[in-house]
Amino acid sequence: MSRTQHLIYVLAFACMLLALSLWSLKGLYSFSAAAETTLLDGKLAHSLEKHYDAEFPIKQFGTNVWAAVDYGLFGEGRPGVLIGEKGWLYSDEEFKPVADGAQHQRDNLALIQGVRDELAKHDVRLLLAIVPAKSRLYPEYAGDNRPTASYLTLYQQFRDNVRQAGILAPDLLGPLEEAKKQGEVFLRTDTHWTPLGAEVVARELSETVQRKVPLRGTPQRFVTEAVSTQQHKGDLTSFLPLDPLFAELMPAQDQLQQRETRALEDSDGGDALFAESDMPVTLVGTSYSANPKWNFAGALRQALQRDLSNHAEDGHGPILPMLKYLQSDELKNAAPQLVIWEFPERYLPMANDLSEFDPAWIAQLKASPTEQRLVSRATDAAGTPTR
């Protein structure tokens, strides 16, 4: 390389660094610390570092390019998602083995039995709504992705275990498979069901309630209406960081027909309609029940012809919201007649952070009289699956 070429190379590199430095300064101008952030303990510096790291321009560029290479050439996303066919995305939790999954499954089955016994002390019946995995309902779009052997029979083994313990757990897989003829019951790019899928499950649960747990009180009239159809960016697309540079590579967004359920004004019950103390039904579960986009709580109100109290939570799985409900004043002071526990099957072999609860109380829940039977069957399900 000649002296002139070397000089040009150095100047070009210096200009590039200068341009990048100036470009990066815009991240500093947009920084605004919270009023309580202090300087002497390092919190201000840490806050500035996090902000600058998030706003660093090359980070976004590099993230987009790397994601485009993974997705475009290898059909892969970040850990958390598996790429199916025709724009379908799946949570890898439905496919990969879970560390110590057999033990977690035994622990969770014991907790489920304990929940049933704890509710029985308040004369409350438990109905378990086991939500089948998306990959179980739509295996035709999973491509080369295959679940582990333990997942193949997880749904049926889960039902068998809890029904053996005397817990109501109607089959939801069959009705959802039949409803696929009407439209999608799960979203292509999301882990959740569609409002149609939620409505199908609500109707099936209502039929079980009518046969097994006739609800007290006067039936109340609810009506569900389609509000709008909107584009929905599924939660699984967050594992494909292609925006903004390669947004055109993203799977097409779902078309979500949002629904709302309301009580008819001429319903019997007057002001008592919305009084929690008069609600014979409580719903507990995950984001399948908590997120109003799917309108599961509304579909249940219409199917059951009763109002309900919703204790479902987003982002905490099915176990923690139920344990919180068991310790709530509502259960102590205004116990319902029925608790519907929405429980996606993929959570059964997963661990739970129970650190916020008294360990002695958790141990007591697990030590129910029928725990041994549940644990024995759980071992079979996690070890050598039987059909």
N, C-alpha and C positions, 0 to 999 in steps of 0.2 A: 504494500500500500504506500503510495507516494505521500509526501508531506502535506500536499494540498488536499488529497483525499482524506487523510487522517484528520486534518483540521475540519473539513466539512462534516465528517462523521461525528467528531466531538461536538461541534456546534449544533448539529441536528439533534443529537442526544440531549444536549443541554436545553435546547428549545422545547423538546418534548417534555422534559422534567418540569420546566418552568410552566408550560401550558397546563400540565397535570396539576401542579401545585396551585395555580390560580383557579383552576376548575374546582379543586377540592375546597377552596376557601369558602365557597358558597354554603357549605355545610356548617361552617362556624357562624355565619351571619344569621342562619335560621335557628340557632340554638337559643333556648330560653329555659333557664333553670327554675325549678319550683321555689317558692318563697322560703320554704323551710330548709333548702339545701345549703349546707355550711361549707366553708372553705378549709378550716383548720383540720377537720377530721378526714379530709380526702373525698368527701361525698361529691363535692362540686367537680373535682377532676374526674372522678369515676363517671359521673353523669355526662360530662362533656365527651369523654372517651367513647361511651356507648352511642351517643348521638352522632359523633363524627364517623364512627365505624359503620353505622347504619346508612349514613349519607355519602360514604366514600364512593365516587362514581365508578371506579374500576371494579369494585366489588359487585355491583349490579351487572355490569357488562360480563365479568367472568362467570358469574352465576348463571346468567342467561345462556352464554355460549356452551358451558359445560352441560347444562340441562338439555340443550338442543342436540348435542352430540349423543348423549345417553339415550334420549328419546327417539331421535331420528334414525340413528344407526343401529342401536341395540334394543330398541323397544323397552327401555327401562326408565323408571323414575327414581326419586329418592326413596330411602327406606320408609315404608309406610303404605306404599301403593304398588299394585301389580297391574300391568297394562294388559287388558283383554283385547278383544276384537271389536271392530265397528264402533270405536269410541267408548267402549265400556271400561270402567276402572273399578278395581276391587281393593279392599283393605287387605294388606298382607297378614293381618291378624286371623283371617279366615283360612289361611293356608299353611303358615309356618308353625312348627312345633313350639310349645311354650315351655320354658325351663321350669322344672318341677310342677308341670301341669297336672299330673295325677294327684299330687298332694293338695294343690290349690283346689282341685275339683272336689276332693273329699271334704276339705275345710268349708267350701261354699255350700255343698249339699248339707252339711251339718248345720250351717248357719240358717239355711232355708227352713230346715226342720225346726230350728229354734224360733225363727220368726213366726212360723205357724202356731207353735205352742204359746208364744208370748201374746199373739193376737187372740188366741182362744181364751186366755185369762180375762179378756175384755168382752168375751162373747162375740168375737168378730171372725167371720169366715174369710179365708184366703183363697184367691183365684190367681193362678200363675199363668201369665200370658207369655209363653216362650216364643220369641220372635226368631223364625228361621234365618239362617245366614243368607246374604245376597247371593253368594256363590252356589248355595244349595238350590235357590230358585232359578238362577240364570247360569247354569254351568255351560250352556251352549256358547256363551261369549267369553269364557275364561281362557280360550286358546290353549297354550301348552302348560298353563299353570294348573297344578293339581294339589289338592289339600292333602295333609298327612293322614295316615290311616286312622288316627284317633278322632279326626274330625268327620270321617265318613259316617260314623254312627252316633255322633255326639247328640244330635237333636233327639233321636228316638230314645237313646239311653237316658238322656236328661228327663224326658217325659216319663219313661218307665220308672225311674227312681222316685220322682216326686209323687206320682200316682200310687206307687206302692206304699208311700207314707200317708196316703189319704188326702193328698192335696189336689184340688181341682186343677187340671192342666189340659184344656181341650186342644185337639190337633188344629194348628193354624197353617201347617204346610199345605195340606190338601186344598183347602179353600183358596189360598193364595195362588197355588198352581193353576187352579181352575179359573181364577180371575185374570190370569195372564192373557186369556182370550179377549178380554174387554179392553185391556191397555196395560201399560207398565205399572207394576206394583212396587218396584224399586227404581230409584233414579240411576241413570247411567253413570254419572260422574260423582255420585254422593254415596255415603254409607247408609243413608236412610231410605225409608219407604216413601212412596208417593201418597198424596191424600186418598187415592183409590185404594192402595194397599192398607192404609190405616182404617178406612171405612169397612173393608172386607173383614178385618180382624175385629173391629167393634161389633159388627153384626154377629159374628161367630161367638164372641164372648157373651153377647146378650142372650143368644139362644141357650147357652149353658146356664146362665144366671136364671132364666125363666124356668128351666127344668130342675135346677139344684138349689137355688137360693132365691126364692120369690121375695122380691123387695117389698118392704112395708111402705105405706104412704100412698097418696093419690098419684097416678101417673101424670107426668107433665109433658106438654107438647113443645118440641124443639124442631126447628127447621134449619137445614143447611143449604146455603146458596153459594154458587161459584162467583167469586168476586172479580178475579182477573186471571189472565194467563201471562206469566212473566218469564223472562229468561233467568235461569238459576245457575250460578257458578258453584258446582258441587264442592264439598269440603275436601274431596280427594285430589282436586286440581292444585291444592296448595303444595302437594308433593311434586308438582311439575312446574318449577319456577322458570317459566318461559317468557312471562311478561316482563318488560314491554317489547323487547327486541324481536321475539319470535312468537308473538301471540297467535299468529295464523296457524302455527303447528298444534295449538291446543285442541283437544276434542271439542266438538260443538257443545254449546251449553244446553242443559236440559230445559224443556218447556214445562214450567210448573204451574198447574192450574190451582190457584189458591182458593180455599173455601173458608167460609165463616158460618158458625152455628149460633143461633140466637133463640131465646125462649119466646114463644108467641105471647102476645099481650093478654090474650084471653085464657091463658093457662090457669088452672086452679092453684091455689096456694098463696096468691097475693105476694106480700113482702117476704113471706117465709121461704119463697122460692130460692132466695139467695142467702139465706141464713145457714151458716156452716153447721150449726147445731142440728139442723133438720136434714142434713144430707146423709142419706144411707150408704153412700159409696165414696170411697177415697181411692184415688189413682196415685201410684208410686212407680217411679221408673227412671228412664234415661232421657236423652234428648229426643228419642222417638215420641215421647209423651209430652216433654216440656216445651219443645219448639212449636209455636203456633202455625208454622208453615205447613205442617202435615195435618193439622186439625184433628189429631187423634182424640183429644179430650172432648172436642165438640162432637165428633162422630159417636163417641161413647154416650154422651148425653142424649143424643137423638135416639140411638138404638135402645138404651135402657129406659128412656122416658123418665129420667131422673137427673137432677143436678148432681155435681160431684165436686169434691175438694181435690185439687191437683198438687201433689207434693213431689212431682218428678223434678229432676235437676239435670242441667246440661253439663257434661264433662266430668261426671263423677261415677259413672257406671251405675248398675242397679243396686248394689249392696249398701253403699253409704247412705243414699237417700232413705232407704228403708230403715236403717238403724237410727237415723235422725228422727224419723217419724215415730218409731217405737218409744222414743224419749220425749216426744212432743206433748205439750199441754192439750192439744186437740184430741189426741187419742185418750188421754186420761179423763178429760172433762166432757167430751162429746164424741164418744166412740161410734163409728159407723157400723152398719150391718155387714158390709163387705169391703175388703181391700183387694183391688186389682193391682197386681205387681207385674208390670211390663219388664221382661228380662230377656235381652238378646242372647241367644245360645252361645255366641263366641266369648261371652264374659265368664262362663262357668269355669274354665280352667285357668283363669287369670287371678293374680294376686291382688289383694286390696290393702291399702294403707289404712289401718284401723287405729292409728296412734292417738286420735282424738277421743277415743272411747276408753272406758275403764276396762283394763284387761280381764279383771275378774268377771265383769258382766259378759264380755265376749265369750269367755270360757264357759260360763253358765249357759249361754245360748247354744253353744256347740254340744253341750253335754245333755242333749235331750234323750228321752228314753229309747227312741227309735234310731238313734245315731248309728248304732252298729249295723243295722240293716242297710242304711243308706251308704255307709262307708264300704261295706262289702260289695254292693253293686257298683259303686263308683270305681273300685279297683278293677272289676271286670271291664268296665267301659274304657278305662284309661290304658289297660294292659292289652288284652287280646279281644278286640271288638267282636261281638257276636251279632248275627242278623236275626 
